[in-house]
Amino acid sequence: MRTYLEVKRLGNTIDGFTLENISFELSEGEIVLLGGSNSSGKTSLLETLCFVRKPREGQINFFEKEVFDDNIKNKNLREIKQHIGVQFQGDSLFNNLTTFETFELFSKNYGLDDIPEVVFQCPFLKDVLKKKISNLSEGKIQLVKFLLSIIHDPKIVFLDEPASTLDGETRSWVYRKIKEMRSRGTSFLITLNEMWKIANISNRLITLTNGEIYEVVENFFEYYNGCLVKIPIENNIDEIRDEAWVLKIVKKNGYYDVYSKLSMKSVIERSDIPYFEIRKVKLNDFSSRGG
């Protein structure tokens, strides 16, 4: 499987906030989630990877081409930018343009002859294409931004909280679109503040704390589909440590957090797991403030 993005020892300082020693890879068709608190560095990392903010140090390779190694490689950067899609929360659109004109403008900027069909296939935009951006709700603006990030059929898409203001039906449509693009080989790096269904098909969760990687969780979809089981400390945890249903065990003050592949229903139906609490996993279970 081809490596689409390789990051090594990446560091940056943005408005006094520091990213340090960030290293990870993103392969073809992978979905990697970025978790952490609002001040952990998720957006700063995306801005650095997209060169909205020039990196300070480290190495960034896109599609096996070096675009930064303590210096920006302008030729390679120009070449790879056409294969990258980006949606930031704070990005502003041209309020005086209609939604249709906005898609038309971005399509021309990407060298496309027409607005791609994906825009017209979206059932939640039909009534707003003639409306000015200034008259759209937050949810509709977020949907427009998502579509703008994918209209050129990029190989990598960076999404900063892409579903935070969407209603349930629109959120489900965005999820299906990401899933469809992933099946064609598109890779996604997505920041999240709270759990979303996209975790169901995610390959990895990377959590950040104070600008550094705190934890990397492989096969995160297994945690999302499973549950968190709390077991009293007096129980012999070695009896279950090697069980196939156990993903991870974390010792806490007076109990163990046991991350299970099993659903809550399956755990409840068993009589051999001495739990005192059971629930779905949360994003902050994998950060320094979890517990």
C-alpha distance (Angstrom), angle and dihedral (degrees) to the residues before:
residue distance angle dihedral
M1 . . .
R2 3.78 . .
T3 3.81 119.0 .
Y4 3.80 108.7 -125.7
L5 3.80 98.3 -178.5
E6 3.80 130.8 20.7
V7 3.80 120.1 -177.0
K8 3.81 122.7 -174.3
R9 3.81 129.0 -176.9
L10 3.81 91.1 -25.7
G11 3.78 116.0 -176.0
N12 3.79 135.5 173.8
T13 3.80 142.9 159.8
I14 3.81 116.5 -139.8
D15 3.82 120.1 179.5
G16 3.80 90.2 -27.9
F17 3.82 94.2 -45.8
T18 3.80 116.3 117.6
L19 3.79 130.8 -147.6
E20 3.80 113.0 -162.8
N21 3.80 136.4 -170.0
I22 3.83 98.2 -17.3
S23 3.81 111.8 176.2
F24 3.81 128.6 167.8
E25 3.80 143.3 120.6
L26 3.79 134.2 -127.6
S27 3.80 117.7 -158.5
E28 3.78 132.5 -162.0
G29 3.79 111.9 -67.7
E30 3.80 95.7 7.0
I31 3.78 127.7 137.0
V32 3.79 113.1 -152.5
L33 3.80 121.0 -176.8
L34 3.81 125.4 -149.6
G35 3.79 114.5 -149.6
G36 3.79 134.8 177.5
S37 3.78 140.5 101.8
N38 3.81 123.6 -55.4
S39 3.81 90.3 -92.9
S40 3.80 97.6 43.3
G41 3.82 97.3 99.0
K42 3.81 104.4 -103.8
T43 3.81 97.0 132.3
S44 3.81 91.7 39.1
L45 3.80 89.0 55.9
L46 3.80 92.7 50.7
E47 3.81 91.1 47.8
T48 3.81 90.0 51.4
L49 3.80 93.9 47.8
C50 3.82 90.2 50.4
F51 3.82 91.8 45.5
V52 3.77 92.3 -120.6
R53 3.79 79.5 127.7
K54 3.80 116.0 32.0
P55 3.83 110.7 -120.3
R56 3.79 118.0 -115.8
E57 3.78 99.3 -149.6
G58 3.78 144.0 -15.7
Q59 3.78 133.2 58.5
I60 3.82 134.1 -69.9
N61 3.80 123.3 -172.6
F62 3.80 123.2 -177.1
F63 3.80 117.6 -166.2
E64 3.81 89.5 -11.5
K65 3.81 91.3 -56.6
E66 3.78 119.8 118.8
V67 3.81 112.1 -123.1
F68 3.80 98.7 162.3
D69 3.79 133.5 23.5
D70 3.81 104.1 150.8
N71 3.82 84.4 -48.2
I72 3.82 133.6 54.1
K73 3.82 115.2 -108.5
N74 3.80 98.1 -144.5
K75 3.81 97.7 -169.2
N76 3.79 94.2 52.8
L77 3.80 91.8 40.7
R78 3.81 92.5 55.9
E79 3.78 89.9 48.7
I80 3.78 97.1 50.8
K81 3.83 97.5 42.4
Q82 3.81 91.1 77.8
H83 3.83 88.2 61.9
I84 3.81 95.5 52.3
G85 3.80 129.0 84.2
V86 3.80 123.0 -165.6
Q87 3.79 136.3 -169.1
F88 3.79 118.1 -177.9
Q89 3.80 124.3 -176.9
G90 3.78 93.7 -134.3
D91 3.80 97.9 47.4
S92 3.78 113.0 119.3
L93 3.80 125.4 -147.7
F94 3.81 128.8 -150.5
N95 3.80 103.0 -81.3
N96 3.81 93.8 -162.2
L97 3.82 92.9 59.1
T98 3.78 124.2 83.7
T99 3.78 119.4 -120.5
F100 3.82 89.7 -105.9
E101 3.83 91.8 50.5
T102 3.81 89.8 49.3
F103 3.80 92.0 55.8
E104 3.79 89.8 43.8
L105 3.82 91.7 53.0
F106 3.81 94.6 48.2
S107 3.79 92.1 45.2
K108 3.81 90.3 55.2
N109 3.82 90.8 47.1
Y110 3.81 88.3 56.6
G111 3.81 90.8 49.3
L112 3.80 94.2 -110.5
D113 3.80 120.0 150.3
D114 3.79 94.3 -143.7
I115 3.78 141.2 9.2
P116 3.84 105.1 -80.9
E117 3.79 119.9 -108.1
V118 3.81 91.9 -116.3
V119 3.82 88.0 76.9
F120 3.80 94.4 54.5
Q121 3.80 92.1 41.6
C122 3.80 90.9 61.2
P123 3.82 105.6 99.0
F124 3.80 94.1 -157.2
L125 3.81 97.8 63.5
K126 3.79 103.0 53.1
D127 3.80 94.3 95.9
V128 3.81 96.4 45.1
L129 3.81 105.3 45.8
K130 3.83 90.7 98.5
K131 3.81 94.2 43.4
K132 3.78 122.8 97.1
I133 3.80 116.5 -109.9
S134 3.81 88.6 -118.0
N135 3.82 89.7 63.7
L136 3.81 96.6 52.2
S137 3.80 125.5 102.5
E138 3.81 120.5 -115.2
G139 3.78 90.1 -104.0
K140 3.80 93.8 52.4
I141 3.82 91.2 47.3
Q142 3.79 89.9 51.9
L143 3.80 90.1 50.5
V144 3.82 90.5 50.1
K145 3.81 90.0 51.1
F146 3.80 91.1 50.6
L147 3.80 91.8 51.4
L148 3.80 91.0 46.9
S149 3.81 88.4 55.8
I150 3.82 92.5 56.9
I151 3.83 106.2 31.1
H152 3.83 92.1 99.7
D153 3.83 92.1 51.5
P154 3.83 95.3 -118.0
K155 3.79 125.5 -164.1
I156 3.82 93.6 -134.1
V157 3.80 126.5 32.6
F158 3.81 123.5 -167.3
L159 3.81 111.7 -158.9
D160 3.81 124.5 -173.2
E161 3.83 108.7 -158.1
P162 3.82 92.6 -35.5
A163 3.81 97.1 -179.3
S164 3.80 104.3 35.4
T165 3.84 96.4 112.2
L166 3.81 100.1 26.3
D167 3.78 122.7 112.6
G168 3.80 119.4 -121.7
E169 3.81 98.6 -93.6
T170 3.80 94.1 45.6
R171 3.79 91.2 46.3
S172 3.81 89.6 53.2
W173 3.82 90.4 50.8
V174 3.82 91.6 51.5
Y175 3.82 89.2 48.6
R176 3.81 91.2 52.6
K177 3.81 91.6 47.3
I178 3.81 91.7 52.1
K179 3.80 90.0 47.3
E180 3.81 90.7 50.3
M181 3.82 93.0 49.5
R182 3.80 91.3 46.3
S183 3.81 89.1 55.8
R184 3.83 87.9 58.2
G185 3.81 92.2 52.1
T186 3.81 102.6 -92.8
S187 3.81 114.0 143.7
F188 3.80 126.0 -145.4
L189 3.80 135.0 -157.5
I190 3.80 106.9 -168.0
T191 3.82 130.2 -177.7
L192 3.81 117.1 -145.6
N193 3.79 134.6 -175.8
E194 3.78 94.0 -175.4
M195 3.79 136.1 21.9
W196 3.80 116.5 -79.6
K197 3.82 132.6 178.1
I198 3.81 89.7 -102.8
A199 3.82 85.5 80.6
N200 3.81 86.2 70.4
I201 3.82 90.0 74.8
S202 3.81 100.2 27.6
N203 3.78 122.0 126.6
R204 3.78 98.2 -158.6
L205 3.79 144.8 4.1
I206 3.80 119.0 -145.7
T207 3.78 115.1 -170.5
L208 3.79 122.4 -160.7
T209 3.79 128.9 -155.2
N210 3.81 122.9 -176.1
G211 3.79 92.0 -16.0
E212 3.81 96.5 -50.3
I213 3.79 134.5 96.2
Y214 3.80 108.3 -95.7
E215 3.80 101.0 178.1
V216 3.80 140.9 -6.0
V217 3.81 116.2 -151.7
E218 3.80 115.9 -166.8
N219 3.82 121.5 -151.0
F220 3.78 90.8 15.2
F221 3.80 91.4 176.3
E222 3.82 87.4 73.8
Y223 3.81 90.8 59.0
Y224 3.80 91.5 45.7
N225 3.80 92.7 51.5
G226 3.81 92.2 43.0
C227 3.78 130.6 53.7
L228 3.80 145.3 -121.4
V229 3.80 115.6 -103.6
K230 3.81 121.3 -165.5
I231 3.80 114.2 -151.4
P232 3.84 124.8 -173.4
I233 3.80 115.1 -105.5
E234 3.83 92.9 -121.6
N235 3.80 91.1 69.6
N236 3.81 119.4 94.9
I237 3.78 100.6 -110.2
D238 3.82 91.8 -172.5
E239 3.78 88.7 74.6
I240 3.79 91.0 68.8
R241 3.81 102.4 24.7
D242 3.81 93.9 99.7
E243 3.79 96.7 38.4
A244 3.82 113.9 127.4
W245 3.82 92.0 -124.8
V246 3.82 93.6 58.6
L247 3.81 116.2 94.4
K248 3.81 100.6 172.4
I249 3.80 140.4 -14.4
V250 3.81 123.0 -148.5
K251 3.79 120.9 -173.4
K252 3.81 113.4 -135.4
N253 3.81 133.9 176.2
G254 3.80 103.3 -64.3
Y255 3.80 98.3 -13.4
Y256 3.80 146.7 43.2
D257 3.78 126.1 -113.6
V258 3.79 105.2 -141.2
Y259 3.80 115.3 -169.3
S260 3.79 108.4 -150.5
K261 3.80 134.4 -161.5
L262 3.79 86.5 -149.9
S263 3.77 122.1 93.8
M264 3.80 118.7 -115.0
K265 3.80 89.5 -106.5
S266 3.81 91.6 54.6
V267 3.82 92.5 49.4
I268 3.80 92.1 48.1
E269 3.80 90.5 51.8
R270 3.81 91.7 55.7
S271 3.81 122.6 83.7
D272 3.81 98.0 -163.7
I273 3.83 98.3 71.0
P274 3.85 110.0 83.4
Y275 3.79 97.5 -155.1
F276 3.80 126.9 157.3
E277 3.81 96.2 -169.0
I278 3.77 135.2 23.1
R279 3.82 131.1 -178.5
K280 3.80 144.9 143.8
V281 3.79 116.5 -78.0
K282 3.81 120.1 -99.0
L283 3.79 129.0 -152.8
N284 3.79 92.8 -115.0
D285 3.83 89.4 58.8
F286 3.80 84.2 78.1
S287 3.79 98.7 47.2
S288 3.80 134.6 74.4
R289 3.81 90.1 -97.3
G290 3.80 94.4 52.3
G291 3.78 124.2 110.7
